[in-house]
Amino acid sequence: MPWKTATPKPKTRRTAFSLGAVAVLALGAALLVPVLASGSASASVPAAPAGFTLTWSDDFNGNSGTGLDQSLWKYDTGPGSSFGTGEIETMTNSTANVYHDGSGHLVLQANHSGSDPASGWTSGRVETQAATFGAPAGGVVRMESVLQQPNVSTANGAGYWPAFWMLGAPLRTGVTWPTSGEVDIMEDINGRSSLFSTIHCGVNPGGPCNESTGIGSGERSCAGCQTGFHDYAVEIDRSTAPEQVRFYLDGSNFYTIKANQVDATTWSNAIDHPFFIIYDLAIGGGFPNAFGGGPNAATVSGGKLVIDSVAVYNKAPGSGSGGGGGTISGQNIKGPGGKCVDVAGDDTGSDGTAVQLWDCQATSVDQHWSWNGQTLRTLGKCLDVAGGNPAAGTKLQLANCNGGGYQNWVAQSDGSMKNPTSNRCIDAPSGATGNGTRLQIWDCNGSAAQKFALA
């Protein structure tokens, strides 16, 4: 659900947190994740997947007819026109639009009054108080919700636009959309029994993420999603290279976006930080309009987005992948002539030590590289472009990891490894393969001198 207002607007039963501790995961700014006491989760919150720990959840056990638990949630109110998506409803904090049903569900209900189908709509939009749901470098986070889409059809649901989604925490501190990132886990329009999942990033309009469309799954069939509860989830995996955003329906991974589909800066700005979670039930707008429009005279009033539970799970750095291939650790990088990427010297490496080709040696620690986010690391340091110089011919070195763009590497489909900041690839000068050949960056050309593979 693209969100493009000019001025950023902070857009089952509750699980008890353990009294023991709050885990702090470094993510640039601190990422606070309360750890749940063992066995404290309600049965209606899905069990943590293997390797994950439940870190936050709500299963909506408020009394019938009550509004939000505002220690966990906030209302996002106002006319749909303020959200920049063409919606026509007014979002309210009324229990006519946002309420617990007394059976462990939060309900967002769209109501219509008057004879004009293009006006007179009210509905609900809510977001988490916390904006701390994310994965630190090397970790994985999973956001998951069991919900039922509005029980409408194409015959009476034109204009309905429910969504379960997230916005990047930087939006709350003034970073503009879509640079700050958006992850749409579930969107449905016009009662089509379908599902769309999307990320938004970069600049609007256009840019590397094709805004305001974003990078998305397109329409996927979601049989029975209007008439029953289904499980929708996303995983942000920073333990694998390239990093991934994976979307799931009822446990099945149906769509994956990889970091190397855009430049490193765009990805990092949009994904590598915490998020806050949003539910809303919009009426009308650009997305429904693209699939026939609405609402119209046949659109029914009273459709409900019914939310059974929401949960956030984390997998700590170093504990492996959440399903995207695992942390790559201790592997050689083989280059031209079958030689390995090596740090000059004997398993030691200070800041500025040359990186070269050398005969592969199974016992050489300084030939064993691991991915961490988009950095390549050995001996506790990172593969780096010397002096941060983007010019072709600049040598590679080992350097203290600093989070800078000249330490980012993205594997390309042609077998090369590209530094997105300089827009150049790792290269053996003139295709040399001798021991001690000092590696450099050079214009990406797909030649044998630029073929480097983990082995």
N, C-alpha and C positions, 0 to 999 in steps of 0.2 A: 504494500500500500504506500506508494510514493508520497512523501510528506514535504511540502515545499513552501511553507509559510515564510514570509520575509523575516519575521521576528521569531526566533525559536521559542516554542511554547512547550514547557515540560509535558510533553504529551501523556461427599467427601468432607474434610475437616482440616483445620489447621494443624500442622505438625509442630510439636514443641522442640525448640532448640535445646541441646545439652547445656547444662550449667557449667560444664567443664572448661570449654575453650572456644576461641574464635581463631580459625586458621587464617593467616595473612599470606597471600600469594603475591609476589612482586609482579607487577604488570605495568611498569613505568610508574604510574600512580599506584597506591596500594589497592589490592583487590581483596575485599573482606568477604570471607566465606564461612558462615557459621556451620559447625560440624554437628550433625544430629546424634543424639544419644542412641546407642544400639537398641533396636527394637521399638523406637518411639514413633516410627512412621505408621500412619494409618494404613489399613489394608487396601484402601482405595487408591493410594498412590502406588504406581508401578514400582516393583523392586528395582534396585540399582542394577544395571547391567554388569556383567563380569568385569572386574577391575575398576569400577567406578564407586564413588561414595556419594550418597545423597547429601546435598549441602543446603538445600532450601526447598520448601514445598508448601502448598496450601491445598486442602481438599474441601474447603467451602462448607463448613458445618454450621453456618449461621442459622439462627431461628428463622422460620418462615416469614417472609415479608420484610426482613431487615436488609439494610443497605450494606455497603462495603465495610470490611474491617480496615479502618483507615490507619492502623499501625503497619499494615502491609501494602495497602493500595491507596491510590488517589483517583478521584474523578477527573476526567479531561472534558470539560464542558465548553459549550459554545456552538455557533452555527457551523455547519459543514463547510461553508464557504471559506472559513478561516484556515482550513487544513490544506488548501491548495490542490485538491483532487477533484473538484467539481461536485462533491456531495451536496445533497439538498436538505438533509435532516438537521435538527438541532440536538446536540448531545446534552443530556441533563444529569443531575444527581438525584432525580426522583426515583422512588422505589417502584414507580410505574414502568421504569426503563431499566433499572439496575437493582437486582434483589436476590437474596437467597431463597430457595424454594422449600427449605426445611428438610430436604432429602439428600443433602450433601452436594448441592449444585449451586453455582452462581449463574444467573440468567441475565442476558442482555436482550431486551425486547424492543422491537420497533413498532411504534403505534402511529396510526394515521387518523387525522380528523379533517372534516370538510370534504367537499366534492372534487377538489382539484388534486389529481394524483401527483402533481409536481410540487405540491406544497403541503404544509400541515403535518410533517413527519417529525417525531421525536424518537430518540434512541439512546444508547449508552456506549461510552468509551472509557476504559479504565487502564491504568498503568501501575506498575510496581513503584512503591516508594524507593526501594533500593535500585541502584544502577550499578550493580557489582557482579553481574553474572557474565563471566568470561573465562578464558583459558590463559594461564601464564605461558611464556615461551616454553615449549617442550611438553605442554599439558594438553588435555582435551576437556571440553565442556559439552554437556548435552542438556538441552532444554526440551521438555516433553509435556504434552497436554493431552488428556483424554476429554473429548468434547463431541457434541452433536451439532452439525450445521443446521441452520433453520430448516424446518420440515416444510419446504416449499418446492415447487417444480417450475419448469419453464412456462407452464400455463398460468401460474399465479405468483411467481417469484421474481418477475422482471424488476430490476433495480436493487435487489438485495445483494449486499457485499460484506459478508462477515470476514474477519481476519484474526489470526493469532500470529503476532509478529514482534520484532524487537527493533529498537533504535539504539545507536551507539551512545554511550555515556557522554562522550565529548559534546554532543548536542546540547546538553544541559549547562555546559560552561561556555557556550558561544561559538563552537565550531559549526559551520554551516552544513546543511544537507545538500547533496548526498555525500560530501567528503567524509562526514562523521560516521557513515555506514548505516545500513538498514538490512535486516534479514527477515524476509516474509516467509514464515514457516507454512502457513495455511491461508490461502485466499480462495474464496468461492464466489461466483457471481451468477445472478439470475436463475438460481435453482437448477444449475446444469448437471448436478451430480458429478462434479469434477473438482480438481485441485490444481492450484498454481503455487510454486515455490520459487523465490527470487532473492537475489541480493541487489542492493543499490549502492553505488560507489562513484568516486571520481567527481565529475562536474556535471552540471545541468544547464542547457541541453547537451546531448551528444557525449563526447569524451570516451574514455576507454571502456566505460560500462554501458554505453548506448542508452543514456538517460533521455527521457524519464522511464523508458521501458525496463532498464536493468538487464542483468544476466539471469535468465530463469529457465525453468523446466518446460515452459509452455503448459498447455492444458493436459492434465492427466486424469483418466477416469477414476472416479471415487464412488463405486457402486455402493449404495446403502448408506452413504455418509449423511444424507438428509434425514434418514429414518432411524439411525442408531448411532451409538457412540463408537468412535474410532480413535486410534492413538497416533498423534502427529508429533514429530520430533525433528530436531536439527542437532548435529554435532559440529562444533568447530574444533578441528584437529590441528594443533600446532606441534605435534610430535612427529609428523611425517614431512617429507620434502617431495614436492612442494606441499605447503599447508593446504588443507581442504575444508570446505563446508559441505556436509553431507545431509541430505533430507531423507526422512523415513516416514512411511505410512504403515501402521500396524506391524512395525518391526522390520519392514523391508526397505532397504536403501534404493530409492528409485531415481535419485539424481544427485550428482556430485559436481561441485565447482572447485577448480584448483587455482592456487595462487598464481601460477604462471600463465593464466589466461589474461592477466593484466600486469602492468608494471608494479614493481615492488612497493613503491611509495603509495600508490593508490590502494593496494591491498592492505598494507600496514595501517594506513589511516582509517580504513573502513572496518577492519576485522580484528586487528591485534590490540584490543582493549575491551573493557567490560561493556555490557548492554543493560537496558531495562526492557521489561516485557510489557506488551500491550495486547488487549483484546478490544475489538470494537465491532459494531454492527452498523455499517454505513448504509445509506440509501442513495441510489443514483451515483453519478460521477463518471469520470473518464473511462474507468475500466469496464463497468457494466455497459457503457455506451458503445465500447468497441465490440461488444457481442450482442448487439440488438437493442440496447438501451432499456430504459425504464426509470422509475416506475410508470405504469400505465393504469388504465381503468380496471384491469383485472388483478392488479397487485394486491395481495391480501395484507391487511393490518394484523399485527400481533405476532409476527414471526419471531422466533427465539433462537439465539445462540446459547446453548446450554453447556456449561463447563463443569466437568466432574472433578478434575484435578489438574494441577500444574506442578512440575518438579524440575529442579536443577541438579545435575550430577556432575562431579568433577573427577578426572583422572589425573593424578599428580605427574609432574615431569619425571621421565625415566621409567615409568611403569608400562610403557608400550602404547601402541596405537589403539584408538577406539574402533578400528575397522578399516583404516585406510592404508595399511601396509607396514606400520611399525616404525619406531625410531631406528634410523640407520646408524649403526655404531660400529667403530672398529673396522672399517672396510677400506681396502685400497681404492685409489682412483687411478685407473689405468689410462695412459695417454698414448701419444704417437710412439710407434716402435715397440708397443707392449710394455713400456717403462711406466713406473709409478710416480705419482706426485709425492715429493719428498721434501723434507726440511733440511737444509744444509747443516752439516754437523752430525753428531752422534746422539740421537734421541734427546737433544736439548734444543731449546729455541727461545731466544730473547726477542724483545720487540725489535722488528726490523730485519730478522734473519731471512735470508733468501729462500725462495721456494723454487724447486727445480725438478727435472726428471732424473730418475735413478733406477737401477735394476731393482725389481720388486724383491723384498726380503720379508718373509713371514714374521720374523721376530723384531722388525723395526717399528717401534712405537710411533715414530714420527711419520710413518706412511699409513697409519690407521686414522682415518678421518670419520667424524660423525656429523650428521646434520642436526642443527638446532634452529628451528624456524627456517630462515633462508641463509644461515651462516654455516660455513664448513670449519670444523674445529679439530685441532690436535694439540697435544701438550698444553692444554688449557688456554690456548690462544686461537685467533681466527685468521683465515685466509683473507688477505687484504691487498688493495691496490695502493702501492707505495705513494705516500704523500697526498692521497686523495686526488691524484692527477688523472683526469679522464682521457688524456691524449693517448692515441695509438702508440704502442711501444713501451708504455709504463710498466715497470716490472712488478711482479707479485712478491709478497713477503708475508711472514707471520707477524701478527701484531696483537696487542691487547684488544680484546673484544670491546667495542665501543657503541654498538647499535647503529653505526653510520651506514649510509647507503653503499659505500665502497667495500663493505664486507658482506653484501648480499649476492647470492649466486642462485640462478634459476636454470634447471636442466631444460634444454630445448629438444624439440622432437627430432632434430637432425643429429643428435648426439653431442652437441656442444654445450658449454656452460656459460651463461651470459650474466654479466653484471648490469642490472637494469639502470643503475645510476649513470654509468658511462656509456651505456648502450653498446658495449663491446664484449668480446668473448675471450676466454682463456685460450692462449695460443703458444705454440712452440715456435720460436722465430725461424722463419724459412723452412719450417717442417723438420728442424733438427731433432734427432733422437738420441744423441750421445749423453752419457752420464754427465750431470752437471749443467745441462741446458737450462738456463734461467727462464722461467715462464713469464709471460707478459699478457697484457690485454691488447687486442687488435680488432679491427672491423670484422664483424661476424661474416664468414664467407662459406661455411659448410665444408671447408677443406679438411684433409686428414690431419693437418696440424692442429685442428681444433676439436678433435674427437676425444672426449674424456668420459669414461664410464666407471661407475662403482662396480667393484669386482670382489 
